[in-house]
Amino acid sequence: MKSVLSERMTIHQHDIEYRELDPGAATALRSLAADIRRRLGDAPHTATLHDPGLIARIAERADELPDSVRHAVRPPATAAGATVVRGLPVDDADLGHTPAHWQAAAEHTHPGSLELDIVMLLLGRCAGEPFGWQGQQNGRLVNNIVPAVGHEDEQSGASSSTLLSPHTEDAFHALRANLLMLICLRNPDRVATTVSSVREVRLSDDDLRTLTTPTLPILPDVSYGTGFDQLAPLPTLWRDENGAVTARYDPAYTPIDDADAAFRAAYARLTAELVRVSHAPALAPGEILLLDNDVTVHGRVPFRARYDGTDRWLKRVNIRLPERRRRAQESSENGYGQHVVAPFRASADRTAERGIADERGSVEQP
């Protein structure tokens, strides 16, 4: 399915929240990641990053970080649903070349890349419960987002020359992330990430009624494979327990042409509104983008990949927030057979068994 958004978007840059990671906290974070790497060696980096030794150290030592780190990675606080955190030191010379594809990135043995994987897990644990997907990037907890030859025009993070259509991350699955964390390692061409919030769109009551009615399924994206059967229809929008609008939106993997004219028209108006309220932060190295995945959709503008080792390179972590509960109806979904890798849930359960309060603990099923 093709993108329904035009590449000639009108970008509005307003209301994105900016935070600063103070120098002392940033130094403590990098130092702790470096110490964990030295103690473990580089073996976990060539696997999936859910090596039990690494998980135990992340779970045990995240509390050593200053409270200001947790404050910096709390969920976005504005209607835009997006926050840029500045101040994490990233030295380009420590990274080596941008890998040619995610498999190469997973085997990348440069210590700078591994330490940033550990930084991401520490930050993710400060924010909530980091997790991965068995069917995506071999279950790695930290995904590498780099352009790959042969994937330039597909709707995935490996693309480059096409507009990556704004979407809810893993919209097809009931256990999708509440919070998405992206860190920029390299972005020499200032390629923008697009972000839009359903809390900023304007829709009629009729459109809201149409879009909150389960009408079409959402399929997994190509990073999970192909050949999935279409299952139960899902609502595009609904209101959470506080009455605020939330979304599951992924036009590239939604068979929109199968819907009736009224739904297609309402979906098109939602799409136009998401374009109208779009923000476009172009992340610099060391900047962290936090996205409320229940509220925002995100994408990326097209760019020309050079494949010379200097291309854009991001890392991504999915985070579940223990205080969030989604619609009860989602508990019956089978998620196209896709399963999460959630090693921090076990550590949170052990913490609870010891009678120790842990606000970052496991998220219950919807």
N, C-alpha and C positions, 0 to 999 in steps of 0.2 A: 504494500500500500504506500502511496506516495504522500509526501508532506502536503498539508492543506494550507500552509502559510507561505506568503510571498517572501522572496528574499529582499524585497524593497520595503523594509519595515521602517516605521516611524518610531524612534527610540526616545523615551522620556526618562531622564536620569533624575530621580527625586525619591526621597523617602527611604533610600537604602541606609541602614544604620551602619556606622563605622565605629569600631572599637580599637583600642590600642593595647597590645600585650606589653606591659612595662618591661624595661630592659632586664631587671633582675629576675622576673618570672621567665622571660625568654631564655636567659642564660641557664636557669635552673632546669628548664625543660630539656634543652639540648644536652646539658651535662648528664642528666639522668638517663636520657636515651643512649648516650655514648657509653655510660657505665654499664647499662644492661647489655649492650652489644658486646662490650669487651668481656663480660663475665660469661656470656653464652657462646661467643664465637659467631661465625657467619652462617652456620648450618641452617637455622630456621628460615633464613632469607631464600634459600633455594627450594623450600617446600611451600607451605601455604600460609605461614605466619600464625597457625594455631598449634604450633609445637607446645606441648604441655609446660615445658620449662619457661618458655617465653610468656605464655599466658599467666602462669603463676606469678612471675616477676612483675608484669604489668599490673595485675590485680592487687598485689601486695604493696607496690611502691608508688602507685599513682597518688596515694594520700600524702606522699612526701612533698608534692608540689604545692606552691603557695596558693592560697584561696583565690588570688587574683586570676589564676589560670582557669579555674572553674567558672568564675564570673565572666571571663572573656568568651567562653564557649557555651554559655547558656543559650537557650533558643532565641531566635530573633524576636525583638520586642515591638516592632512596628507592623502596620498593616501590609507593608511590602513583603514581609516574610523572609527577608534576606539580610544578612549581616556580613560585612567584610572586617576581618580581624587583621590588623597590621602589626608588624614588629617581630616576626619570627625570622631569625637570621638564616639565610640560605646562601651558601657560597657556590657559585657556578662551577668553580674549579674542582669542587669535591664530588661532583655528580657524574663525571664522565660524559660520554655521548648520550643523547636521547636515544633510547632503544628503538629498534625497527618495528616492534610489535609487542603486545603485552606478554607473550611467552618469553621473549628476550628480556623484557623488564623484570619478569619474575625470577630469572636466572642471573640478573645483573648483580655482580659480586662487589661492586664499588661500595666501600663502607659508608659514604655519604648518603647513598640511596637507602641503604638498610637502616641507618639511624633515623632517617625521615619516616620510614615505615613505622619504626618504634614510636617516634614523636606522634604520628597519627593515632596509633593505638592508645597512647597515654592520654591524648586529648579526647579521643572518643570515649575512653573510660571515665574521664572527668565529666563528660556531657551525659553519658548514659551507658548503653550496652552495645558495643560494636559487634557487627555480625557480617557474614558473607553468604554467598549462595553456592551450593554444591555445583550447580550447572553453569556458573559464570567464573571465568578465569581460574578454573580448577579449585574453586572454593577459597581463594585467597581472601583474607580479611581486609587487605589494602589493595585496591585495584589501581593499575596504572593506565592512564588515559593518554595515548600517543597515537598519531596518525600512522596508518599501515597501508602499504602498497596493496592495491587491489580492492580496498574498502573505501575508496574516496567518496563514492556516491551513495553509500548505504546509510540507513538511519541507525547509527550506533556511534559510540565514542571513538571508534577507530576511523571515522570518516573525516574529510577535510574540505573537499571542493564543493560540497553541497551544504545548504542550511540544515543544521540539526534541529528538527522541528521541536518547539517547546513541548515538554511532556512532564508528567508526574513520574518520578523514578520508580520503575517496577510497578507501574499502575495495575498490571494484571494480577497482582498477588495481594492477598489479605494481610500478609506479614511484611509488606514493604516498610521501608524506613520511615520513621517520623522526622528524623533530622538527617540531612545529607551534609557531609563535610568534604570540601575540596580544597586542596592546597596546591598552589602554583610553585613548581620548581623552575620552569623556564617558559618564557612567552615573549620571544624577541620581536614578534610582529604585532604585539598588543591585540591579540585575537580576543574578541569580547564574548563573554558568556551572557546569554539573555535570560532574564528572570522576570516573571509576571506573577501577580498574586490575584487569586479569585476574590480576595477581600477588597480589591480596588476596582473591580469591574462594575458596570451598571447594566443590569438586565431587568426586563419586565417581569411581572409576576407570572405571566403566561410562559415565558421562557424558563423561569425557575421551575415551574411545575413540570414542564416537558423534560427538562434535563435532570430532575430528581427522580424521574420514572425509569426503572431499569429497562433498557431498550436494546443495547448492543454489548457483546463481549469485548474485552480487550485482550489481545494476544501477547505473549512474550516477545521481546525484541530478538533480533537475529543473534545477539551474543549468547543466547540460551539454546540456539539451534533453530530448526525449521520443522515444518510438517505437523504443527499442533492442530488438533481439532478445536473448533469453536465451541465454547461451553456456555454457561448461563449468562444472560445479560446482566449488566451492572449499571447503576446510576452514574452519571457523569459528575453531578453535584449532589450534595445533601447538607443538612445542618447537623452540627455536632450537638452534644448534650447541653451546650451553652447557647445554642441557636445560631452559631456563626457558620458561614458557608465553608465547606471543605470540598476537595475535588479528587477525582481519578480521571486524568485526561491524558490521552496519548493518541493523537489523530493518525499518526503513521501506522499504528497497529490496531486501529479500530475500523471495522468494515462499514464505514459511514454510508456507502451507497446502498446498503441493505435496509436502511431505515426509511420511514415515510417522509414525505416532504416537510411536514411540520417539525419533525425532529432535526432533519438536516438543516433547516433554516435557523432553528434555535442554536444548534451547534456552531453554525457559521457565525452567528452573532456573538456567541461566546468567544470564538476564535478571534474575531475582529476586536473585541474588547481586550483580550489578552495582549494583542499587538499594541493597542492604544496605550496600555499602562506599562509597557515593557521597559525594563531597566537594562543597562548593558555595561556592567563592570568589566573592564579589561584587567585581569589580575596580573600583578607584578610578582616576581619571585619572593616567596616568604609570606604572601598574603593568603589568608584562609577565608573561603566563602562558606558560610553556614546557610543552609536552605531549609525552611520548614516545608517538608515534603507533603504535608497535609493541606497546605495552603498555596504553595508556589508551583509553577511549572518552569522548567529551565531548558535551554538549548544552547546553540553556539552558532555564530555567524560563519560563513564560508571563509576559507583561507587556502593558500597554495602551499602545500607541504613540499619541503626541499629534500627530505630523506638524506640529509648530510650530517646528522648527529646534532643539529642545533634546533630542531623543531620544538614546538609547544609540548610541554610535559606536565601533566597534573597527576596527583594521587587522590583517590576517593575512598571514603569510609562510610558505610551505612550504619546508622545509629538508631536503636529503638529507645524510646523514652518511657520509663516505668510508670509515669503519672498519666500517660495518655491511654484512653480506651477508644476503640473504634466501634462502628455499628455491630450489634450482635449478629446481624444477618451475614456478616462476612465470615463467621466461624464455620459455615458449611461449605465454603469454597475449597476446591482441591488444588488450586494454584498450578494447574497444568503439570502436576508432578514435581514441581520445583521445591526444594527443601533448603532451609537455612542452615548455616554453620554458625552456631552460637555458643562458643566455649565459655564466654564470660557468664552465661546463665548458670552454669554449674558452680562457678566460684561464688556467685551471688547467693545461690542456694546454700552453700556451705557456710557462708557468713551468717545467713538467717538461722541455720541450725545451731550456731554458736551463741545465738541470742544477741548479735550485734546489729544495730540498725544500719542500713545501707541504702540511702536514697537513690543510688545509681543501680539498684538491683534489677533482677530479671523482669521483663515485661510479660504480663499475663496474656494469654490468648484472647482475641477479641470476643 
